[in-house]
């Protein structure tokens, strides 16, 4: 499926990885949920997960030890 949303996870070393590109909203939320609840997220390896739209606006932010901080 193609859409306008991207999902990115950020790691404790400052690097990041886009895990979804140009997907629909449902797929972006499902992917973000997966990465926010993964073993890496629960142990702090993944520090942040975001969803951005086609204009690179941030639509969702999850942060380690804080939970969802922007939606």
Backbone as a ProteinNet text record, in pm:
[ID]
protein_1_A
[PRIMARY]
XXXXXXXXXXXXXXXXXXXXXXXXXXXXXXXXXXXXXXXXXXXXXXXXXXXXXXXXXXXXXXXXXXXXXXX
[TERTIARY]
83.2	0	87.6	43.9	118.1	36.3	106.8	42.5	143.3	112.9	200.6	275.1	270.2	328.7	456.5	546.8	673.6	685.8	753	777	927.6	978.6	1121.9	1145.5	1245	1284.6	1425.7	1447.8	1575.9	1636.3	1767.8	1835.9	1917.2	1960.8	2034.9	2166.9	2223.2	2350.2	2330.3	2204.1	2173.9	2139.9	2158.7	2125.3	1974.9	1928.6	1786.5	1769.7	1648.4	1615.3	1470	1446.8	1310.1	1263.2	1156.1	1107.1	987.2	924.9	817.9	829.4	809.8	810.7	682.8	619.5	504.1	395	351.7	242.8	118.4	4.3	-120	-118.5	-214	-218.5	-229.8	-314.3	-333.5	-202.8	-134.2	-6.9	98.2	99.4	195.8	170.5	45	11.8	42.8	12.5	43.3	194.4	271.9	417.7	470.4	420.8	465.5	434.8	316	280.4	379.4	411.2	506.6	641.3	693.6	826	824.1	710.1	698.2	686.6	649.2	629.4	729.4	827.3	927.2	1020.3	1097	1196.5	1295.8	1336.4	1431.5	1373.3	1244.1	1179.8	1166.3	1133.3	1117	1249.4	1360.3	1491	1568	1515.5	1579.9	1674.7	1686.4	1769.7	1703.4	1572.4	1494.1	1450.8	1488.3	1459.7	1338.4	1307	1196.5	1144.6	1013.9	949.5	860	868.8	784.7	713.9	601.4	532.3	534.9	578.8	576.3	487.6	436.4	353.9	436	371.4	438.9	507.8	464.3	528.7	634.3	668	766.8	723.2	591.5	538.5	530.2	564.5	555.6	411.9	355.4	217.7	205.4	313.1	309.6	451.5	466.6	597.4	578.8	657.6	669	813	832.5	966.8	984.1	1100.9	1134.2	1117	1055.4	1029	929.1	871.5	770.8	638.6	646.7	527.2	499.5	373.3	332.8	339	417.9	432.8	371.7	331.3	268.2	182.4	56.3	-31.4	-129.2
-118.7	0	124.9	223.7	349.6	457.3	547.2	657.1	764.4	846.4	960	952.5	842.1	836.5	754.5	797.1	728.9	702.1	592.9	558.6	543.8	607.1	604.7	572.6	487.7	461.6	515.5	568.1	626.7	542.3	525.1	436.1	513	441.9	503.8	565.9	518.4	575.3	698.1	741.3	859	830.1	706.9	672.1	649.2	640.5	615.7	524.6	470.3	381	404.9	435.8	443.2	300.8	262.4	125.2	112.6	223.6	227	357.2	347.6	465.2	466.9	582.3	603.5	498.6	480	386.4	463.9	396.2	459.9	475.6	550.5	582.2	456.5	363.8	241.1	162.6	147.2	74	145.7	278.6	355.9	337.2	342.9	326.3	184.8	85.9	-53.1	-73.4	-15.9	-28.2	44.6	164.5	240.2	162	104.1	23.3	-91.1	-158.5	-269.3	-221.9	-113.2	-65.8	-2.3	48.6	104.8	-2.8	-122.5	-230.8	-345.1	-326.2	-430.1	-448.5	-555.9	-579.1	-463.3	-414.4	-302.3	-177.5	-154.1	-38.2	-57.2	-177.2	-202.9	-197.2	-223.6	-223.4	-93.1	-1.9	127.3	136.2	29.9	37.5	132	114.9	210.9	319.5	444	555.7	637.1	634	717	656.3	667.9	625.5	740.3	776.1	884.9	842.3	909	899.9	1039.6	1049.7	1177.5	1163.8	1277	1274.4	1316.5	1326.4	1357.8	1492.8	1585.2	1716.9	1719.6	1603	1586	1648.1	1662.4	1704.4	1582.4	1599.4	1490	1478.4	1357.5	1332.4	1249.2	1183.1	1094.1	1078.4	1080.5	1057.4	968	863.2	778.8	789.8	803.2	812	710.1	650	554	617.4	545	587.7	702.8	748.4	854.1	810.5	720.7	679.6	775.2	784.1	872.9	1015.8	1098	1237.5	1336.9	1289.9	1377.2	1293.8	1334.2	1263.9	1358.7
0	0	0	-70.2	-71.8	-3.2	59	129.8	156.5	255.1	279.6	412.1	483.7	617.3	623.1	712.6	736.1	885.5	920	1060.3	1078.5	1183.1	1209.7	1356.2	1381.5	1520	1542.2	1661.9	1699.9	1811	1806.4	1899.2	2002.7	2105.6	2215	2170.5	2058.6	2010.4	1921.5	1905.1	1824.5	1679.5	1635.3	1497	1483.8	1360	1336.5	1215	1205	1095	1055.2	928.2	877.2	853.6	922.9	914.5	821.8	786.2	687.1	609	477.9	389.8	308.3	301.9	214.1	230.9	355.8	382.2	424.8	424.2	468.3	620.4	672.8	815.2	901.4	864.3	941.8	952.2	841.6	841.4	924.6	920.4	999.4	1148.3	1190.3	1331.7	1378.2	1295.3	1331.3	1346.1	1255.6	1263.5	1387	1412.7	1530.2	1657.9	1665.7	1783.1	1799.8	1691.6	1697.6	1753.4	1701.2	1742.9	1882.6	1926.8	2062.1	2169	2128.9	2225.8	2208.1	2123.8	2096.9	2216.9	2215.6	2319.8	2323.5	2207.8	2202.1	2268.5	2250.3	2313	2463.3	2505.8	2650	2725.3	2657.7	2724.5	2703.9	2622.5	2603.9	2486.2	2408.8	2288.4	2188.6	2169.1	2091.4	2188.2	2157.8	2248	2206.6	2075.9	2026.3	1897.9	1874.6	1750.8	1706.7	1578.4	1527.3	1399.3	1374.8	1246.2	1186.5	1062.4	991.2	868.2	820	699.6	578	464.9	339.4	337.1	423.6	433.4	542.9	598.6	704.8	837.4	856.3	985.9	1076.6	1201.5	1297.6	1346.1	1336.5	1376.1	1502.8	1543	1658.9	1711	1844.1	1906.2	2028.1	2034.5	2154.5	2201.4	2334.8	2390.1	2502.6	2508.4	2612.7	2750.6	2840	2978	2990.2	2878.2	2883.1	2819.5	2721.7	2648.7	2534.2	2495.1	2386.3	2437.4	2368.9	2412.9	2315.4	2197.5	2098.6	2006.4	1990.3	1896	1834
[MASK]
+++++++++++++++++++++++++++++++++++++++++++++++++++++++++++++++++++++++

